[in-house]
Amino acid sequence: MGGSSAAAVLAHAGLRVLLLEKNPRLGGSCSYYQKHGFRIDFGTHMFSRGPRGPIGEVQRRIGLSAEQQVRFVRAPTICQVRGLPKPLVVPASPWRLPAFAIDLIRTLRLSPREVFDSGRLFAAMFTMTEAEIAVWDRRTIEQFILRYTDNPRLIGLLGLLLGLYFVLPFWTVSAGEAIWCFRQMVRDNYVSYPLGGSSAIPQRLCDAAVSHGATIRCNAEVVRIEPAGGDRRARIATRQGAQYQARAVVCTTSLKDLVQRLIGAEHFPARFASRVDGLRSSYVAVQCKIALRRNCISHGCIVGAASRVPGLKPHLLSLADYRRIFGELEQGCVPSVMPLYCQVPTFFDPSLAPVGRQLLSVCGVAPTLDVSLQQPERVWAETLLQAIDQLLPETRGERLFIDTISVRSLGSWIGKVNAPAISTAQTTDQVGARRPSVRLPVQGIYAAGDGAGGRGVGTELAVASGMLAADAVLEDLARALI
Ligand SMILES: Cc1cc2nc3c(=O)[nH]c(=O)nc-3n(C[C@H](O)[C@H](O)[C@H](O)COP(=O)(O)OP(=O)(O)OC[C@H]3O[C@@H](n4cnc5c(N)ncnc54)[C@H](O)[C@@H]3O)c2cc1C
């Protein structure tokens, strides 16, 4: 998402652009594969702002007409929440929110005090100025919630709601980032999925880049980048033996990969190299792609959690329970409660499967590759499957095939060290003014993607960063010409 956005903006601005992709197919986390007539996303995605966020912005910026832009499809419900005493449906239209609130209060048996405190929190969130939000960049979601309630169950529920998209525990996520993203999502009211699958977005951006003269080479893995010297040309070498020179290199792998593996930390100021070394990434997920004989699920997205411990009910977890569960993950143990996120691509675009069939993309949180697993990888996949059986029982007996995508295979596809969902996580010291810049402190090297710059949820963060990186390149080249 970051690379295709930057390429499209730069080519549209008239620069000679070469895009090198190590895989046989474009798209990275948003790429796909095909099997038995199903077009299957490599990741598991919902788009929190659809065309109203950075993905729409970048397409408008490069002059794509409304007809040429990727079409996003909204579902009448944002998601269905399972694993509660009864399933809850989160509506997309604002006029259905009061009924939803009543349903929520009844299902979770929220006390009048809990309702009042939550109301105060949301009122504050939606009336804060940008400057007030920025103040919260350096403090956590948990600290923000604690201003309104000390009820452990409510802290857990609100923390999960605000922190989910960052694939991190809410006591580490920046409150400013979470409030900003949540507000944009509610205001834009366009949680959606694109026609053609997630890959339609990078594909459209790359097509646009090519139409403006860019060249795209797949199966071209960059193994070395030498920053520019006196001739102001950086040198790039690929595993396949090609060599290139460029005035600017925009790199879309993680900052750690770029600095430590592709360039070498010795080329950077020591303080910068040490900061990159200390960057924290998000967690990631083990995924199951499930092909169903028929349409079994009538929602675009289902979220929930399945408990492996009798008596431990996901909706009654205390703060201590949440800390223990994330502690288990940090130790490399399968968590006692497995959160599950199931996206249904064919709900939005039935053409992604043969007629009448349904495709599910399901993921459950898992540690990145730097954590040594206490149980073999297959146990994580089995636990996710048990959670699927528990939370999506209507799919049993209807499955044509299930593909499991382990963290390791995701990592080898996206090429980011340790395979994170978001390579520079949105923690208190990695967002806003403290987010690493898209401009690196060596001449002619830039970062685009979820590793540097930008604000927002996953894919949208990456696109915002791609536009920032392109702007930085254009600005620096223009300055060099003056
Ligand atoms: C399981 C999962 C679920 C997610 N769910 C959501 C969601 O619901 N909503 C959301 O918005 N976000 C979600 N995300 C996050 C989102 O997918 C990412 O943050 C975003 O797509 C990252 O984009 P990127 O451009 O930074 O990197 P990537 O998509 O990882 O792209 C990097 C590209 O660089 C290429 N590359 C790497 N190294 C080299 C090299 N040496 N030479 C050449 N090419 C190279 C890779 O092959 C890849 O194409 C999810 C992520 C995961 C893993």
PDBQT file of the ligand as one rigid body, heavy atoms in Angstrom, charges set to zero:
ROOT
HETATM    1  C1  LIG A 501      -3.301 -10.560   9.432  1.00  0.00    +0.000 C 
HETATM    2  C2  LIG A 501      -3.350  -9.080   9.215  1.00  0.00    +0.000 A 
HETATM    3  C3  LIG A 501      -4.555  -8.407   9.348  1.00  0.00    +0.000 A 
HETATM    4  C4  LIG A 501      -4.602  -7.025   9.122  1.00  0.00    +0.000 A 
HETATM    5  N1  LIG A 501      -5.829  -6.396   9.191  1.00  0.00    +0.000 NA
HETATM    6  C5  LIG A 501      -5.930  -5.096   8.791  1.00  0.00    +0.000 A 
HETATM    7  C6  LIG A 501      -7.211  -4.482   8.638  1.00  0.00    +0.000 A 
HETATM    8  O1  LIG A 501      -8.258  -5.082   8.864  1.00  0.00    +0.000 OA
HETATM    9  N2  LIG A 501      -7.251  -3.192   8.218  1.00  0.00    +0.000 N 
HETATM   10  C7  LIG A 501      -6.122  -2.485   7.919  1.00  0.00    +0.000 A 
HETATM   11  O2  LIG A 501      -6.224  -1.331   7.497  1.00  0.00    +0.000 OA
HETATM   12  N3  LIG A 501      -4.884  -3.046   8.076  1.00  0.00    +0.000 NA
HETATM   13  C8  LIG A 501      -4.763  -4.328   8.487  1.00  0.00    +0.000 A 
HETATM   14  N4  LIG A 501      -3.525  -4.928   8.577  1.00  0.00    +0.000 N 
HETATM   15  C9  LIG A 501      -2.302  -4.110   8.415  1.00  0.00    +0.000 C 
HETATM   16  C10 LIG A 501      -1.978  -3.796   6.968  1.00  0.00    +0.000 C 
HETATM   17  O3  LIG A 501      -2.077  -4.938   6.155  1.00  0.00    +0.000 OA
HETATM   18  C11 LIG A 501      -0.554  -3.266   6.864  1.00  0.00    +0.000 C 
HETATM   19  O4  LIG A 501      -0.288  -2.319   7.863  1.00  0.00    +0.000 OA
HETATM   20  C12 LIG A 501      -0.312  -2.586   5.517  1.00  0.00    +0.000 C 
HETATM   21  O5  LIG A 501      -0.915  -3.266   4.452  1.00  0.00    +0.000 OA
HETATM   22  C13 LIG A 501       1.186  -2.500   5.297  1.00  0.00    +0.000 C 
HETATM   23  O6  LIG A 501       1.463  -1.908   4.057  1.00  0.00    +0.000 OA
HETATM   24  P1  LIG A 501       2.965  -1.586   3.685  1.00  0.00    +0.000 P 
HETATM   25  O7  LIG A 501       2.935  -0.895   2.388  1.00  0.00    +0.000 OA
HETATM   26  O8  LIG A 501       3.629  -0.908   4.820  1.00  0.00    +0.000 OA
HETATM   27  O9  LIG A 501       3.711  -2.983   3.591  1.00  0.00    +0.000 OA
HETATM   28  P2  LIG A 501       3.458  -4.370   2.891  1.00  0.00    +0.000 P 
HETATM   29  O10 LIG A 501       2.044  -4.566   2.497  1.00  0.00    +0.000 OA
HETATM   30  O11 LIG A 501       4.045  -5.385   3.789  1.00  0.00    +0.000 OA
HETATM   31  O12 LIG A 501       4.303  -4.247   1.586  1.00  0.00    +0.000 OA
HETATM   32  C14 LIG A 501       5.698  -4.306   1.562  1.00  0.00    +0.000 C 
HETATM   33  C15 LIG A 501       6.087  -4.724   0.165  1.00  0.00    +0.000 C 
HETATM   34  O13 LIG A 501       7.491  -4.650   0.023  1.00  0.00    +0.000 OA
HETATM   35  C16 LIG A 501       7.941  -5.834  -0.620  1.00  0.00    +0.000 C 
HETATM   36  N5  LIG A 501       9.329  -6.052  -0.213  1.00  0.00    +0.000 N 
HETATM   37  C17 LIG A 501       9.791  -6.287   1.047  1.00  0.00    +0.000 A 
HETATM   38  N6  LIG A 501      11.126  -6.420   1.027  1.00  0.00    +0.000 NA
HETATM   39  C18 LIG A 501      11.505  -6.259  -0.259  1.00  0.00    +0.000 A 
HETATM   40  C19 LIG A 501      12.778  -6.281  -0.927  1.00  0.00    +0.000 A 
HETATM   41  N7  LIG A 501      13.903  -6.496  -0.261  1.00  0.00    +0.000 N 
HETATM   42  N8  LIG A 501      12.810  -6.083  -2.261  1.00  0.00    +0.000 NA
HETATM   43  C20 LIG A 501      11.677  -5.846  -2.963  1.00  0.00    +0.000 A 
HETATM   44  N9  LIG A 501      10.454  -5.833  -2.382  1.00  0.00    +0.000 NA
HETATM   45  C21 LIG A 501      10.372  -6.034  -1.050  1.00  0.00    +0.000 A 
HETATM   46  C22 LIG A 501       7.007  -6.907  -0.119  1.00  0.00    +0.000 C 
HETATM   47  O14 LIG A 501       7.036  -8.054  -0.928  1.00  0.00    +0.000 OA
HETATM   48  C23 LIG A 501       5.692  -6.157  -0.154  1.00  0.00    +0.000 C 
HETATM   49  O15 LIG A 501       5.079  -6.207  -1.404  1.00  0.00    +0.000 OA
HETATM   50  C24 LIG A 501      -3.425  -6.306   8.806  1.00  0.00    +0.000 A 
HETATM   51  C25 LIG A 501      -2.209  -6.988   8.680  1.00  0.00    +0.000 A 
HETATM   52  C26 LIG A 501      -2.165  -8.360   8.869  1.00  0.00    +0.000 A 
HETATM   53  C27 LIG A 501      -0.854  -9.064   8.704  1.00  0.00    +0.000 C 
ENDROOT
TORSDOF 0
